[in-house]
Amino acid sequence: MYDLTKFKSYKISTYSLLGIIFLSILVLQISRSIYIDIYSIVGTRLDLLGYLLSMMIGLMLFFWGIKKNIVRLFPVVLFLIFIILLALNVETKSEYSFKSILFSRFGLLTWFLYGIFTAISIAAIKSKFASRPGSITRTIPTLILILTLPVAWLTYTYLDERVFTISYQAVSNSATILILLLIFTFSSLINLESKDRFLNLSIYFFLLICTCFVYAISLMQSTSIIAFWLVALPLTLATLILNKISISRLLSFFIFILLVLFLTVNLFLDGLLSDTRFSSLAEGDWVLSSVQTRYELLQSFSSQFNVAPILGNYSAEIIAGSGEGKFMHSLPLSLLTHTGLIGFGLFFVMLFSVVKSEYSAIESNGDSRETVIGFRMLLLILFLSTSYTFFTWIPLWFMLGFSSIKKNKFS
């Protein structure tokens, strides 16, 4: 039986509370931004207030993380050097503003910091709860379900009132980050040792809502969110459900899979094959238009790279004659063309440092689920960014920031 007196006598620390507040504000703010982008609403300063508040709280948590020695400073320093060079590149060699590329709600620096702050927020909550996991068996799943409600509301609102969404890529990018944030929070904080049925139900409810959310965004013509979720869903299931094998969990797992298949065949499949870019599949054409376009752009790589092979040029596609927006849709190739060999080298030294640290943490801590799911999602995002995105893709920078924090200190 759940002992409520344990929770009443449990005092939450200041930084644990700040972590909960930060995650709550950021989830609400990302959800609001997605809504604005879906319906092409003109945002006001009030619509950006959540970013300001969460950034201020995140900075306080960052100094706590420094004090607790959970921040990997080497990749953070390399990132700062990278963005300084990028800012100089953008300001001197292009007509773009480095402020929008680094500091806006689509900025590299913005989401790298939010990745760091998210990981530290989770660590701050765990630092207080780790010693008494049994006393909060239902508290954490309840928190996660509350954080999932904005996702459920967005899904219902769009499916009830579908519109043509111009900024579907911005919606897809923000949605990817929102799902990652919730997955990391769930996988890090829930107590998988518990046999509480409420815990299993909350996991399936969360994943089902996310699946419906991905379907809604795919109707806006986003294929990237489908590619992400096709891999992220089984990875999450493997971490949250199959981490500890039991008959009841296997049974509930198969029931969930059957439910998803039922929804896919009876509700999702018709919409995907008639109202999205996947409609070509129903006509027998197995080459998506977005994939074909990205493949054709690869032919202009050498001309774009030769514009400035050492330092790069943020307007390389324009100078090379490819046309505005005709850049390489691939992480390594776009780094080479737009930041040169120096930017490419800095990035991959930083990436190597992060990947090596995360892998070493897994090796030394076994199957720590928060470290494993973080590493798996990092590899997934790297694969997707290498396959079809420009290097400024914000889920990539969110993941690099998240992976710059040690996950296992409070396990």
N, C-alpha and C positions, 0 to 999 in steps of 0.2 A: 504494500500500500504506500502511496506517495505521502511522505511526512511533511505537511505544510509548515510545521513549527521550525523545521530546519531552514526553510527559505526565509521565514520571518526574522530569524536570528542571524541571517547571513548579511554581512555588510559589504557592499560593493565599493571598490576603490574608485578614486577620482578618475584615473586613467581608463579603467574598465568602463566606467560610465561614459567617458568621452568617446571611447571606441564604439559603443552602442549608438550614441548620438550621431557620430560621424557617418556610420554605415546607413543609419536611417535617413539622414539628410541627403546623402549622396544618391541613394536609391530613389528617393522622391524627386530629386533634381534631374536625374537622368530620365526618369519617367516623364517628367514635365517637358523636357527637351524633345523627347521622342514624339510626344503629343503635338508639340508646336511644329515639328518637321513634317509630321504626317498630314496635318491640315493646313500647312503653309500659313500659320498665324504669325503676325508681326510681334516678336517678343519685346517685352519692356525690360527695364532694369530690374524690376521686381521678379521677373522670370529667371534672372541670373543670380538672385540673392543666395540661393542654396549653394552655388559654386563658391561664393565668397565665404560664407559661413563654414562650409566643409573644409575649405583651404586653410582657414585660420585654425580650426580645430586640428586639422591634419599636421600643421606645423608644430603645434604643441605636442602632439603624439610623436612626431619625428624626433624631437629633442629627448623625449623619454626613451625612444628606441636607441638613440645614440648612447644614452646613459646605461642602458641594459645590454649594450654591445650586440645588438641583433641586426645592425645595418652593415651590409658589405660595402665598405667605403670605396674599394678599388673600382668596381663598375660604375658607381655613382660619379666618381671623379672623371672617369673616361667619358661618361655621358655628358658632363658639363663641358669638357673640352670639345666634344663633338658638336654640341649645339652652339657653342661660341663660333666655331669655324663655319657652321651652317648659317648662322645669323649674318656673318660677314659676307658669305657667298650670296645670300639672298639680297642683302641690302646693296651690294656693289655691282652685282651682275644680272639683276632681274628687276622687273617692275613690281614684284610682289613685296608685301610688307612682312618683315621677319616677325613682327608682333603677332600677326594672325596665324603664322605657321607654328609659333612656339607657345604663345600665351592665350590664344582664344579657346573656346570650348572644344575646338578640334585640334588644339595645339599639342605638339610633341612633349614639351615640358610639362604642360598641364596634366596629361594622362600618365606620364612617367611618375610624376609626384603622386597622383591619385593611386597608382599601383602600389607605391611604397606605403602610402598612408593606409590603404586597405589592409595590407599585410600586417602593419604595426597595430592597427585597430583590433584585428583578430588576435594578435599576440597579447595585447593589453587585456582583452576579455579573458583569454585563456590563463593569463598570469594569476588571476584571482580565482577562477573556477577550477583550475587543474587539480588543486588539492582536495576538492570536494565534488567530484563529478556526479556522484549519486544524488546529491541534494538538489540538482537542477535538471534532472532527467527530462522533465517536460517544459522547463522554462526556455531552453535554447530552441527546441523545435517550434515552440509557440512563437518565439521571436522571428525565426526564419519564415514561418507561414505569414506573419504580419508583413514582413518585408516583401513577400511574394504577391501580396494583394494588389499593389500598383500594376504589376505585370498582368494579373488577371483582369483588372479594370481596362487596361489598354487593349487587351485582346478582345474583350467583349465589345468595347466601344467601336473598334475598327470593323469587326465583323458585322456589327449592327448597322453601321453607317460607312460603307466603303467609299473611298474617294480616290481620284488619281493623285498619286503622291510623286511630286517632282523630286524631292530630296530623299528618295528611297535609300540611297547609299549611306547618307548620314544616319537615317533610322536604323539601318542594318548594323552599322558600326557601333552605335550607342547601345543597341539591343545585345550585341555580342558581348560588350563589356558588362552590361547589366547581368546577363546570365552567368558570365564568369565570376563576377563578384558574389552572386548568390551561391553558386556552386562551392566556391572557396569557403565562404562563411559556413555553409551547411557541413561540408566535409571536415572542417577543422574543429567545429564546436560541439557537434552532437556526440553523445556517448554511445558508441556502437556496442558496448558491452551490455547495455541495457536490453531486457527482453520486453520492454513496454511496447504494446501494440500501437500506441499513439505515435511512437517514433517511426515505425515502418509506414504507417498511413501518411504521415507528414512528408516522408521522402517521396512516396509515389504521387501524392498531390502536387508537390513542388515540380517534379519532372513532367507530370501531365500538363500542368499549366504552361511550363516552358515549351513543351511540344506544340501546344495550341498557339502560343505566342509566335513561334518560328513559322508556323503555317500562315498566320495572319500577315507576317512581314513578307513571306514569299509571294503573296498575292499582290504586293506592291512592285513586283518584278525583280526582287533580290534573289539571286542564285547563291551568293556567298553565304548567307545565313543557313541555307539548306546544307551546303557542303560542310559548314562548321558543325551543325547539330547532328548530322549523320555519324560523325565520329565522336563528338563530345558526349552524346547521350549514352552510348555503350561504355565509354570510359568512366562516366559518372556512376552508372549502374554497377560496374565492376568494383568501384571504390566504396560506394555507400551500401550496397546490398550484398555482393559476393565476397566482401572482405572477410566476413565471418560466416562460414557455411553452416546452415542448419536446414532441417526438413521444411520448417515453416517459412524460412526465407526463400528457399528454392521454389516452394509452391507459390508464394506471393509474387516472386519474380516472374514465373511463367504466366501467372494471371495478368500481370501488368503488360507483358509482351503481347499477349493475346488481345488485350484491350487496345493497345497502340495499333496493332495490325487491323483490328476491327475499325477503329476510327480512320486509319489511313485508307482502307479499301472503300468504306462507306461514306466518308465525309471529305477527307483531304484529297484523295487521288483525283477525283473529278475536277476539283478546282485547280490542282497543280497542272493537269494535262490540258486544261482549256483556257485558263486565265493568266498563265505565267509564261516565262520563257521556255518552260519545259513542254509547251504545247507541240513543239517540233518533234518530240519523242513519239507522240501519238500519231504523227504523220509519217513515221518511219525514218525521220532524219535524226541521227544520233549525235550530230555535231551542234552544240548550242551556239547561238549567234555570238554570245559574249566570249566564248572560248575561241571561236574563229577569229574574232576581232583582235584579241590579245596575241594570237599566234601571228597574225599579219604584221603587227607592230614590231615583232622581234627582228624583222628584216632591216629596220632602221637603227639597230643597236650600234653598229660600228660607226655610223656617221654621227650619232649623238655623242658617243664616247670620245671621238676624236676632236670634239669642240674644245674640251679642256681635260685631258686625261689625268693630270696630276691633281689639280684642285677641284675639278668639276665645275659645272655651271648650271644654276637652277633653272635657266631658260634654255637648256640644251636642245630640247625638242623643237623649239621655235627657231633657234639659230641654225640648226641642222636642216631646216626646211620641212620637217615632218608635220608641223602645225601645232597650235596650242592644244594642250591636253593629250597629244599623241606620244606620251612618254611610255617608258617600259613598265608594264604591269608585272613586275617581279622585283622582290626585295634586293637581291644581289646586283641585278642588272641596273636598276634605277639608282642604287647607291653609286655604282661606277660612273654612270652618265651624269648624275647631278651633284655628287660630292667628290668624285674623283678617287684615285687610288688612296689618297690620304684619309678621306672620310670612310671609304670602304674598309681600310685597314683598322682604323679606330673602332668602327662598329663591331667588327668581327673579333677583335681582341676583347672588347667588352662582352660580347656574346659568349665567347669561349670561357671567359672567367665565370660568368653566370651559370652556364651549363655544367662546367666542371664542379662548381661549388654545390649545385643542386644534386648532381649525380653522387658526389662524395657524401652528401648528407643522407641520401638513400642507402648507400653502401654501409654507412656507420650506424644507421638507425633502423635498418630492416624495412618493414612495410608501414612506416609512419604514414597514415593516409593523407595528411595535409601536404607532406613533402612529395609523395608519389603523384597525387592528383595535380599538384602545381607543376611538376616536371612534365607530366604527360600533356597537360594543356599548353605548356610552353612549346613543346615539340610540335603539337598540332598547329598552333598559331604560326610558328616558323615555317611549317610546310605550306600552309595556306598563303602566307605572305610571299613566299618564294614562287608560288604557282600563279598568283593573279593580282597582286596589289602593289601599289607604289609604296616607297619606303616610309611615307608619312602616315600609313594606316594606323589609326590610334589604338586598336586592340593590341597591336604588336608592342607599342611603347608602354601600355598598361601592364602587359605581361612581363616585360623587362624590369619595370619598376617593382612589381610584385615579387619577382624572383631575386631581387637585390636584398631581400630580407630573409634572415634565418628563420625557418619555420618550426624547428624542433626543440627550442630551448624550454618551452613551457608545456611540452607534450606530457 
